[in-house]
Amino acid sequence: MNTKLLGLRKEIKKKMPNFIRQGYNKKRSLGKKWRRARGRHSKMRVGFRGKANVVNPGYGSPRAVRGLDLNGFKGVVVNNVNDLSKIKDNIIIGKNVGQKKRLELIKLALEKKIRILNLRNPEAYLKQVTELLKKKKEDKKAKEKKVPLKEVKKTETKPAEEEISDEERKKKEIELKKNVLEGK
């Protein structure tokens, strides 16, 4: 039964029009995102021929297959390891989960043989990301080993400044002040 309904949903989605906002072509700031037409004299609200289609319940998919993915599975959103320990079927890793936690979740899901619905090939993804992280660590270590030129210059100039006595420094400051006041 589900396969028939999934096929029906696919057919309905093919025929579904693009619902666009009224007046999107007249004002750039409106955008194409759907908003219901509410104007008193709105032809789109009334449903005149030739005007854009309005969202109606008739365009919806069958109730039995709502919320299912293309293969007919319903997933549970997981954001951390505790959530994953309670689940035995299909999961969807939350979009806010960072890369390190995502890697942990993928490893645990592969161990428990749980299907991840929002990743096509979890093994390949895991391999790719671990290589990326290793490369980042190596680059970071290489940067730490190199000494920046600014630090080298600072160490060379410090001894030269210390050789000048306090009296000489004061004399130079006084001369600079005089020159500034005189406008030279």
N, CA, C and O of each residue as an XYZ file, in Angstrom:
736
protein
N       0.819     -1.200      0.000
C       0.000      0.000      0.000
C       0.862      1.261      0.000
O       0.567      2.221     -0.713
N       1.921      1.254      0.798
C       2.782      2.415      0.865
C       3.440      2.724     -0.471
O       3.592      3.892     -0.830
N       3.833      1.689     -1.215
C       4.504      1.927     -2.491
C       3.567      2.612     -3.487
O       3.987      3.487     -4.245
N       2.295      2.205     -3.478
C       1.322      2.867     -4.361
C       1.162      4.330     -3.968
O       1.149      5.218     -4.821
N       1.042      4.567     -2.661
C       0.856      5.940     -2.193
C       2.096      6.795     -2.434
O       1.994      7.983     -2.743
N       3.271      6.177     -2.289
C       4.506      6.917     -2.574
C       4.570      7.298     -4.051
O       4.979      8.407     -4.393
N       4.165      6.380     -4.924
C       4.115      6.675     -6.357
C       3.110      7.767     -6.666
O       3.363      8.642     -7.494
N       1.949      7.712     -5.985
C       0.919      8.732     -6.165
C       1.443     10.095     -5.721
O       1.216     11.100     -6.395
N       2.146     10.130     -4.587
C       2.714     11.385     -4.098
C       3.706     11.955     -5.107
O       3.753     13.165     -5.326
N       4.486     11.089     -5.709
C       5.460     11.526     -6.714
C       4.754     12.162     -7.906
O       5.184     13.206     -8.398
N       3.669     11.538     -8.374
C       2.893     12.080     -9.496
C       2.279     13.431     -9.144
O       2.300     14.358     -9.953
N       1.734     13.537     -7.938
C       1.114     14.791     -7.500
C       2.149     15.907     -7.454
O       1.878     17.033     -7.872
N       3.344     15.587     -6.942
C       4.397     16.596     -6.826
C       4.868     17.067     -8.200
O       5.250     18.227     -8.360
N       4.843     16.169     -9.202
C       5.240     16.562    -10.552
C       4.277     17.607    -11.121
O       4.689     18.560    -11.782
N       2.985     17.405    -10.848
C       1.972     18.292    -11.410
C       1.807     19.585    -10.621
O       1.201     20.537    -11.115
N       2.336     19.632     -9.405
C       2.129     20.790     -8.545
C       2.799     22.040     -9.116
O       3.969     21.990     -9.498
N       2.088     23.141     -9.180
C       2.671     24.372     -9.716
C       3.603     25.028     -8.695
O       3.612     24.669     -7.517
N       4.379     25.990     -9.172
C       5.185     26.793     -8.270
C       4.298     27.892     -7.708
O       3.825     28.751     -8.452
N       4.075     27.871     -6.425
C       3.240     28.898     -5.801
C       4.095     30.123     -5.547
O       5.089     30.065     -4.822
N       3.697     31.238     -6.153
C       4.475     32.462     -6.029
C       3.639     33.542     -5.380
O       2.409     33.502     -5.420
N       4.304     34.491     -4.791
C       3.633     35.572     -4.079
C       3.060     36.587     -5.068
O       3.644     36.854     -6.119
N       1.920     37.138     -4.710
C       1.283     38.132     -5.573
C       2.136     39.393     -5.628
O       2.527     39.930     -4.591
N       2.422     39.861     -6.834
C       3.178     41.094     -7.013
C       4.677     40.926     -6.876
O       5.395     41.919     -6.758
N       5.172     39.691     -6.887
C       6.615     39.497     -6.732
C       7.380     40.112     -7.889
O       8.528     40.526     -7.729
N       6.744     40.173     -9.063
C       7.421     40.709    -10.244
C       7.385     42.238    -10.280
O       8.081     42.849    -11.091
N       6.594     42.855     -9.422
C       6.495     44.318     -9.410
C       7.428     44.944     -8.385
O       7.906     46.063     -8.570
N       7.684     44.214     -7.299
C       8.538     44.739     -6.243
C       9.589     43.695     -5.891
O       9.260     42.583     -5.476
N      10.850     44.061     -6.061
C      11.933     43.113     -5.853
C      11.994     42.623     -4.406
O      12.339     41.466     -4.165
N      11.668     43.475     -3.449
C      11.797     43.120     -2.027
C      10.810     42.035     -1.599
O      11.016     41.397     -0.566
N       9.747     41.811     -2.367
C       8.762     40.798     -1.976
C       9.309     39.384     -2.106
O       9.095     38.559     -1.218
N      10.001     39.092     -3.183
C      10.534     37.749     -3.397
C       9.444     36.783     -3.820
O       8.266     37.139     -3.839
N       9.838     35.545     -4.164
C       8.880     34.556     -4.655
C       8.273     33.718     -3.549
O       7.387     32.908     -3.825
N       8.708     33.875     -2.316
C       8.215     33.059     -1.208
C       6.710     33.240     -1.051
O       6.209     34.364     -1.091
N       5.998     32.147     -0.873
C       4.544     32.161     -0.850
C       3.976     32.922      0.342
O       4.364     32.696      1.488
N       3.051     33.827      0.046
C       2.218     34.497      1.043
C       0.811     34.544      0.479
O       0.634     34.781     -0.716
N      -0.183     34.327      1.305
C      -1.556     34.314      0.840
C      -1.992     35.712      0.407
O      -1.672     36.701      1.066
N      -2.729     35.788     -0.711
C      -3.253     37.067     -1.192
C      -4.451     37.453     -0.326
O      -5.385     36.664     -0.180
N      -4.436     38.658      0.251
C      -5.496     39.057      1.167
C      -6.209     40.353      0.756
O      -7.095     40.831      1.465
N      -5.826     40.901     -0.363
C      -6.406     42.169     -0.774
C      -7.894     42.076     -1.096
O      -8.381     41.037     -1.541
N      -8.595     43.154     -0.869
C     -10.052     43.193     -1.095
C     -10.392     42.975     -2.564
O     -11.357     42.285     -2.891
N      -9.595     43.566     -3.442
C      -9.861     43.473     -4.877
C      -8.903     42.513     -5.580
O      -8.732     42.590     -6.796
N      -8.291     41.632     -4.841
C      -7.267     40.749     -5.395
C      -7.881     39.686     -6.307
O      -8.748     38.914     -5.896
N      -7.411     39.668     -7.546
C      -7.884     38.663     -8.507
C      -7.322     37.285     -8.156
O      -7.968     36.264     -8.392
N      -6.130     37.266     -7.598
C      -5.498     36.006     -7.237
C      -6.268     35.337     -6.088
O      -6.459     34.121     -6.097
N      -6.701     36.117     -5.119
C      -7.455     35.569     -3.995
C      -8.769     34.967     -4.452
O      -9.160     33.893     -3.995
N      -9.461     35.670     -5.366
C     -10.756     35.223     -5.867
C     -10.585     34.003     -6.765
O     -11.479     33.159     -6.836
N      -9.423     33.898     -7.466
C      -9.157     32.739     -8.301
C      -9.485     32.972     -9.759
O      -9.943     32.054    -10.440
N      -9.261     34.183    -10.258
C      -9.494     34.479    -11.673
C      -8.578     33.623    -12.547
O      -7.452     33.306    -12.164
N      -9.080     33.254    -13.726
C      -8.263     32.529    -14.685
C      -7.119     33.422    -15.151
O      -7.285     34.629    -15.327
N      -5.965     32.809    -15.346
C      -4.813     33.568    -15.811
C      -3.972     34.128    -14.681
O      -2.860     34.598    -14.919
N      -4.471     34.088    -13.473
C      -3.703     34.558    -12.317
C      -2.966     33.367    -11.698
O      -3.265     32.214    -12.012
N      -2.032     33.642    -10.843
C      -1.217     32.576    -10.225
C      -2.075     31.664     -9.363
O      -3.071     32.093     -8.781
N      -1.674     30.395     -9.288
C      -2.407     29.423     -8.483
C      -2.232     29.697     -7.000
O      -1.200     30.206     -6.561
N      -3.264     29.349     -6.235
C      -3.267     29.561     -4.795
C      -3.156     28.204     -4.115
O      -3.675     27.205     -4.613
N      -2.475     28.177     -2.976
C      -2.297     26.932     -2.231
C      -3.651     26.429     -1.751
O      -4.419     27.180     -1.149
N      -3.943     25.158     -2.017
C      -5.192     24.522     -1.607
C      -4.909     23.123     -1.086
O      -3.871     22.548     -1.414
N      -5.813     22.554     -0.274
C      -5.593     21.190      0.236
C      -5.527     20.135     -0.867
O      -4.948     19.071     -0.648
N      -6.085     20.387     -2.011
C      -6.098     19.409     -3.092
C      -4.725     19.083     -3.636
O      -4.545     18.041     -4.266
N      -3.746     19.958     -3.407
C      -2.395     19.716     -3.898
C      -1.593     18.830     -2.935
O      -0.478     18.429     -3.267
N      -2.124     18.523     -1.776
C      -1.396     17.776     -0.755
C      -1.196     16.316     -1.105
O      -1.911     15.763     -1.940
N      -0.213     15.693     -0.458
C       0.057     14.273     -0.670
C      -0.846     13.443      0.236
O      -1.395     13.978      1.199
N      -1.015     12.158     -0.043
C      -1.863     11.305      0.794
C      -1.396     11.316      2.252
O      -0.197     11.348      2.528
N      -2.336     11.291      3.158
C      -2.040     11.437      4.571
C      -1.129     10.334      5.099
O      -0.320     10.574      5.994
N      -1.255      9.136      4.554
C      -0.468      8.002      5.044
C       1.027      8.153      4.763
O       1.843      7.578      5.484
N       1.403      8.911      3.734
C       2.818      9.030      3.381
C       3.396     10.409      3.686
O       4.509     10.709      3.253
N       2.691     11.237      4.403
C       3.229     12.546      4.769
C       4.344     12.373      5.795
O       4.221     11.594      6.740
N       5.421     13.103      5.594
C       6.542     13.031      6.520
C       7.498     11.888      6.254
O       8.473     11.731      6.989
N       7.255     11.082      5.226
C       8.152      9.977      4.891
C       9.146     10.423      3.827
O       8.861     11.329      3.044
N      10.309      9.786      3.801
C      11.272     10.133      2.763
C      10.933      9.383      1.473
O       9.894      8.727      1.396
N      11.794      9.473      0.469
C      11.507      8.884     -0.839
C      11.309      7.382     -0.790
O      10.528      6.837     -1.571
N      12.005      6.700      0.115
C      11.900      5.250      0.216
C      10.802      4.799      1.165
O      10.581      3.598      1.327
N      10.113      5.738      1.793
C       9.008      5.398      2.683
C       9.404      5.225      4.132
O       8.653      4.633      4.907
N      10.573      5.729      4.522
C      11.011      5.620      5.911
C      10.723      6.909      6.662
O      10.801      8.000      6.097
N      10.390      6.776      7.937
C      10.181      7.941      8.786
C      11.337      7.992      9.773
O      11.591      7.019     10.483
N      12.030      9.104      9.824
C      13.194      9.226     10.684
C      12.925     10.053     11.921
O      11.975     10.835     11.972
N      13.779      9.868     12.921
C      13.713     10.630     14.162
C      14.938     11.535     14.198
O      16.054     11.077     13.954
N      14.739     12.819     14.503
C      15.845     13.767     14.537
C      16.685     13.514     15.789
O      16.160     13.426     16.899
N      17.994     13.401     15.587
C      18.928     13.128     16.673
C      19.928     14.272     16.750
O      20.490     14.686     15.736
N      20.150     14.787     17.978
C      21.094     15.885     18.160
C      22.302     15.520     19.011
O      23.305     16.233     18.987
N      22.226     14.411     19.773
C      23.367     14.005     20.587
C      23.362     12.487     20.791
O      22.458     11.789     20.333
N      24.381     11.998     21.481
C      24.563     10.558     21.657
C      23.440      9.972     22.526
O      23.013      8.841     22.294
N      22.960     10.728     23.521
C      21.877     10.238     24.382
C      20.614      9.962     23.573
O      19.937      8.959     23.801
N      20.295     10.843     22.635
C      19.127     10.636     21.783
C      19.286      9.362     20.950
O      18.324      8.621     20.744
N      20.497      9.119     20.481
C      20.759      7.968     19.620
C      20.639      6.646     20.377
O      20.257      5.629     19.798
N      20.964      6.661     21.662
C      20.922      5.419     22.438
C      19.499      4.888     22.601
O      19.314      3.690     22.817
N      18.493      5.755     22.502
C      17.094      5.356     22.669
C      16.475      4.799     21.382
O      15.429      4.152     21.433
N      17.109      5.043     20.230
C      16.499      4.750     18.933
C      17.095      3.487     18.323
O      18.282      3.204     18.484
N      16.246      2.726     17.613
C      16.696      1.475     16.993
C      16.478      1.438     15.487
O      16.989      0.538     14.820
N      15.729      2.397     14.929
C      15.368      2.350     13.512
C      16.174      3.327     12.672
O      17.392      3.204     12.547
N      15.476      4.298     12.099
C      16.074      5.272     11.188
C      16.236      6.607     11.901
O      15.401      6.998     12.717
N      17.335      7.308     11.577
C      17.572      8.609     12.206
C      17.861      9.673     11.151
O      18.232      9.384     10.014
N      17.673     10.908     11.583
C      18.070     12.078     10.810
C      18.931     12.906     11.747
O      18.469     13.299     12.819
N      20.173     13.179     11.368
C      21.059     13.971     12.212
C      20.670     15.432     12.065
O      20.542     15.933     10.948
N      20.481     16.122     13.189
C      20.034     17.517     13.194
C      20.985     18.435     12.464
O      22.190     18.189     12.420
N      20.444     19.491     11.893
C      21.277     20.402     11.099
C      22.187     21.259     11.969
O      23.190     21.773     11.472
N      21.871     21.432     13.259
C      22.675     22.276     14.134
C      23.858     21.530     14.737
O      24.691     22.145     15.403
N      23.953     20.231     14.521
C      25.010     19.424     15.125
C      26.334     19.737     14.451
O      26.424     19.764     13.224
N      27.367     19.974     15.262
C      28.696     20.286     14.747
C      29.380     19.060     14.177
O      28.866     17.945     14.263
N      30.561     19.287     13.586
C      31.232     18.222     12.861
C      31.734     17.103     13.777
O      31.640     15.929     13.420
N      32.267     17.452     14.956
C      32.798     16.432     15.855
C      31.690     15.526     16.383
O      31.829     14.303     16.374
N      30.591     16.123     16.844
C      29.472     15.319     17.340
C      28.845     14.522     16.204
O      28.408     13.389     16.405
N      28.800     15.104     15.021
C      28.237     14.415     13.859
C      29.036     13.143     13.567
O      28.466     12.095     13.263
N      30.369     13.253     13.663
C      31.218     12.083     13.440
C      30.948     10.996     14.477
O      30.873      9.815     14.140
N      30.800     11.402     15.744
C      30.489     10.430     16.808
C      29.163      9.727     16.534
O      29.050      8.508     16.662
N      28.161     10.526     16.153
C      26.839      9.963     15.876
C      26.888      8.975     14.709
O      26.255      7.920     14.756
N      27.631      9.318     13.677
C      27.723      8.444     12.503
C      28.415      7.124     12.879
O      27.970      6.050     12.477
N      29.503      7.212     13.651
C      30.207      5.996     14.072
C      29.290      5.086     14.886
O      29.234      3.880     14.643
N      28.563      5.669     15.864
C      27.655      4.866     16.679
C      26.532      4.252     15.847
O      26.159      3.096     16.049
N      25.999      5.035     14.914
C      24.917      4.532     14.066
C      25.401      3.375     13.193
O      24.670      2.407     12.986
N      26.625      3.471     12.685
C      27.174      2.382     11.875
C      27.411      1.131     12.714
O      27.207      0.014     12.239
N      27.845      1.316     13.968
C      28.041      0.167     14.858
C      26.721     -0.539     15.158
O      26.644     -1.767     15.172
N      25.671      0.276     15.401
C      24.354     -0.285     15.741
C      23.547     -0.681     14.508
O      22.447     -1.224     14.619
N      24.114     -0.401     13.322
C      23.446     -0.686     12.047
C      22.118      0.060     11.923
O      21.097     -0.504     11.530
N      22.167      1.344     12.271
C      20.999      2.232     12.146
C      21.164      3.031     10.862
O      22.245      3.541     10.569
N      20.087      3.134     10.103
C      20.123      3.874      8.835
C      20.048      5.373      9.106
O      19.217      5.831      9.891
N      20.942      6.146      8.434
C      20.937      7.608      8.529
C      20.289      8.131      7.258
O      20.828      7.958      6.164
N      19.136      8.769      7.398
C      18.358      9.154      6.221
C      18.902     10.380      5.498
O      18.698     10.518      4.292
N      19.594     11.280      6.212
C      20.072     12.475      5.524
C      21.544     12.378      5.102
O      22.190     13.397      4.857
N      22.070     11.149      5.020
C      23.390     10.901      4.439
C      23.283      9.741      3.460
O      22.776      8.676      3.812
N      23.751      9.937      2.251
C      23.656      8.869      1.247
C      24.643      7.750      1.529
O      24.290      6.571      1.506
N      25.896      8.138      1.798
C      26.935      7.146      2.026
C      27.708      7.531      3.287
O      28.710      8.239      3.191
N      27.269      7.085      4.464
C      27.907      7.502      5.724
C      29.378      7.083      5.831
O      30.176      7.818      6.413
N      29.757      5.917      5.281
C      31.138      5.458      5.369
C      32.071      6.403      4.622
O      33.130      6.774      5.128
N      31.670      6.787      3.417
C      32.494      7.695      2.608
C      32.587      9.068      3.271
O      33.650      9.688      3.283
N      31.472      9.535      3.819
C      31.457     10.838      4.504
C      32.404     10.808      5.697
O      33.172     11.746      5.911
N      32.345      9.736      6.467
C      33.191      9.583      7.642
C      34.667      9.619      7.250
O      35.471     10.292      7.895
N      35.013      8.900      6.204
C      36.397      8.847      5.736
C      36.877     10.227      5.264
O      37.987     10.655      5.583
N      36.034     10.900      4.512
C      36.387     12.202      3.957
C      36.626     13.234      5.060
O      37.595     13.991      5.009
N      35.744     13.260      6.049
C      35.847     14.263      7.114
C      37.044     13.981      8.023
O      37.719     14.917      8.451
N      37.318     12.716      8.324
C      38.477     12.403      9.162
C      39.782     12.812      8.480
O      40.695     13.306      9.141
N      39.877     12.610      7.162
C      41.057     13.052      6.419
C      41.194     14.569      6.467
O      42.297     15.093      6.621
N      40.082     15.266      6.336
C      40.096     16.731      6.402
C      40.594     17.209      7.756
O      41.422     18.117      7.824
N      40.101     16.609      8.835
C      40.514     17.001     10.179
C      42.002     16.739     10.402
O      42.682     17.558     11.020
N      42.517     15.613      9.912
C      43.949     15.317     10.039
C      44.780     16.359      9.308
O      45.802     16.821      9.817
N      44.336     16.724      8.113
C      45.062     17.716      7.319
C      45.089     19.065      8.034
O      46.111     19.751      8.036
N      43.956     19.446      8.647
C      43.897     20.713      9.393
C      44.879     20.709     10.557
O      45.567     21.700     10.798
N      44.945     19.580     11.286
C      45.863     19.484     12.423
C      47.308     19.612     11.963
O      48.106     20.299     12.601
N      47.647     18.955     10.860
C      49.010     19.030     10.336
C      49.366     20.456      9.928
O      50.470     20.923     10.205
N      48.441     21.145      9.273
C      48.675     22.529      8.870
C      48.878     23.428     10.081
O      49.719     24.327     10.064
N      48.109     23.182     11.125
C      48.207     23.993     12.332
C      49.569     23.794     13.001
O      50.191     24.755     13.452
N      50.024     22.549     13.061
C      51.333     22.264     13.647
C      52.449     22.900     12.831
O      53.415     23.416     13.394
N      52.323     22.868     11.517
C      53.330     23.462     10.646
C      53.402     24.973     10.850
O      54.488     25.552     10.824
N      52.257     25.609     11.051
C      52.233     27.057     11.284
C      52.875     27.416     12.612
O      53.561     28.432     12.719
N      52.652     26.576     13.638
C      53.230     26.850     14.956
C      54.745     26.736     14.940
O      55.420     27.463     15.669
N      55.295     25.845     14.130
C      56.736     25.663     14.063
C      57.433     26.854     13.420
O      58.541     27.211     13.818
N      56.803     27.463     12.441
C      57.390     28.614     11.769
C      57.344     29.825     12.686
O      56.359     30.039     13.393
N      58.441     30.639     12.675
C      58.495     31.855     13.489
C      58.176     33.030     12.582
O      58.849     33.209     11.566
N      57.177     33.835     12.910
C      56.843     34.985     12.060
C      57.964     36.015     12.017
O      58.745     36.126     12.962
N      58.044     36.767     10.926
C      59.085     37.769     10.745
C      58.962     38.902     11.753
O      59.975     39.466     12.168
N      57.752     39.245     12.152
C      57.541     40.350     13.094
C      58.237     40.077     14.415
O      58.843     40.979     14.994
N      58.158     38.842     14.899
C      58.792     38.497     16.165
C      60.311     38.583     16.065
O      60.974     39.002     17.014
N      60.858     38.193     14.932
C      62.307     38.244     14.739
C      62.780     39.685     14.761
O      63.793     39.979     15.396
N      62.090     40.589     14.096
C      62.472     42.000     14.051
C      62.400     42.635     15.432
O      63.268     43.430     15.793
N      61.387     42.296     16.198
C      61.225     42.871     17.537
C      62.392     42.477     18.437
O      62.887     43.304     19.202
N      62.824     41.259     18.357
C      63.930     40.819     19.214
C      65.223     41.530     18.833
O      66.061     41.771     19.701
N      65.408     41.869     17.572
C      66.616     42.573     17.143
C      66.611     44.017     17.589
O      67.671     44.543     17.927
N      65.480     44.677     17.605
C      65.426     46.102     17.924
C      65.464     46.375     19.423
O      65.860     47.473     19.815
N      65.087     45.466     20.251
C      65.052     45.713     21.698
C      66.429     46.023     22.287
O      66.540     46.976     23.058
N      67.479     45.271     21.966
C      68.777     45.593     22.559
C      69.276     46.979     22.157
O      69.929     47.642     22.963
N      68.995     47.427     20.963
C      69.435     48.746     20.515
C      68.759     49.840     21.332
O      69.392     50.853     21.632
N      67.512     49.669     21.694
C      66.798     50.671     22.487
C      67.309     50.715     23.927
O      67.365     51.784     24.535
N      67.678     49.563     24.468
C      68.156     49.516     25.845
C      69.514     50.193     26.003
O      69.829     50.680     27.089
N      70.315     50.233     24.960
C      71.644     50.843     25.022
C      71.554     52.351     25.228
O      72.456     52.940     25.824
N      70.501     52.981     24.756
C      70.337     54.425     24.915
C      69.996     54.705     26.373
O      69.091     54.087     26.933
N      70.718     55.631     26.983
C      70.483     55.948     28.393
C      69.235     56.826     28.529
O      68.714     57.351     27.546
N      68.779     56.969     29.762
C      67.575     57.770     30.035
C      67.799     59.245     29.707
O      66.895     59.912     29.205
N      68.997     59.755     29.987
C      69.295     61.174     29.719
C      69.202     61.473     28.218
O      68.624     62.479     27.807
N      69.770     60.601     27.430
C      69.749     60.800     25.972
C      68.318     60.749     25.437
O      67.939     61.522     24.556
N      67.538     59.826     25.987
C      66.141     59.711     25.582
C      65.378     61.003     25.864
O      64.628     61.490     25.019
N      65.581     61.551     27.065
C      64.893     62.792     27.461
C      65.287     63.942     26.543
O      64.442     64.746     26.151
N      66.552     64.020     26.204
C      67.030     65.081     25.311
C      66.358     64.978     23.950
O      65.947     65.988     23.380
N      66.244     63.732     23.414
C      65.605     63.533     22.111
C      64.129     63.924     22.154
O      63.605     64.515     21.210
N      63.472     63.589     23.256
C      62.050     63.943     23.403
C      61.867     65.446     23.441
O      60.941     65.972     22.823
N      62.731     66.144     24.153
C      62.648     67.616     24.247
C      62.860     68.234     22.876
O      62.132     69.148     22.490
N      63.849     67.747     22.135
C      64.103     68.260     20.790
C      62.899     68.040     19.869
O      62.527     68.922     19.095
N      62.296     66.848     19.966
C      61.118     66.562     19.151
C      59.969     67.505     19.478
O      59.276     67.978     18.578
N      59.765     67.780     20.764
C      58.694     68.690     21.180
C      58.931     70.089     20.641
O      58.003     70.731     20.150
N      60.158     70.562     20.730
C      60.503     71.898     20.210
C      60.224     71.977     18.708
O      59.633     72.943     18.225
N      60.656     70.947     17.979
C      60.453     70.912     16.519
C      58.969     70.936     16.174
O      58.564     71.610     15.227
N      58.153     70.201     16.938
C      56.720     70.145     16.678
C      56.100     71.505     16.955
O      55.278     71.985     16.175
N      56.491     72.131     18.065
C      55.914     73.431     18.423
C      56.318     74.509     17.429
O      55.516     75.382     17.100
N      57.570     74.453     16.944
C      58.041     75.441     15.978
C      57.473     75.175     14.575
O      57.484     76.065     13.725
N      56.983     73.966     14.334
C      56.396     73.638     13.035
C      57.397     73.147     12.039
O      57.156     73.251     10.836
N      58.492     72.623     12.472
C      59.500     72.098     11.546
C      59.210     70.675     11.173
O      59.957     70.075     10.401
